């Protein structure tokens, strides 16, 4: 396409793509959908991707430059994928901006809610129940198990060096097996 010739290429594109793919892979782990009953729908996948991106953004916000630039590039890349997915789902060119506004509001609202809950040390389970499970989890222990996963991910990411994000290897925990944990 000729218009691609005039587009400036982001020098961090390969880094951001690697990071995004790692986050997307973590958010698609079958255990979320099979063992926790996260709805395997467009909305459920959006919620899991949003959760994982938000966790990475929280960590990048604590790191020195150029982590802020990488964080912004990750957000831009994520929203470019949202736009592309909407178009693949058949949303018209006229409808995409309205849907993107809705997605942006949901993304930032969830990211803020998870961040506040993690900082306060309370409310994460309720926030996950409301946002991921829609107030009715198929499995009663699913919100608590997902909250433990998020807390474990937060701890792992907090110890991750910037280079792990550049390399596209942010550490995410395994989902605890059914039956609970020893906590």
Secondary structure as GFF3:
##gff-version 3
##sequence-region A 1 183
A	DSSP	three_ten_helix	2	6	.	.	.	ID=ss1
A	DSSP	alpha_helix	13	27	.	.	.	ID=ss2
A	DSSP	alpha_helix	30	34	.	.	.	ID=ss3
A	DSSP	alpha_helix	42	60	.	.	.	ID=ss4
A	DSSP	alpha_helix	67	88	.	.	.	ID=ss5
A	DSSP	alpha_helix	93	120	.	.	.	ID=ss6
A	DSSP	alpha_helix	124	132	.	.	.	ID=ss7
A	DSSP	alpha_helix	142	158	.	.	.	ID=ss8
A	DSSP	alpha_helix	162	166	.	.	.	ID=ss9
###
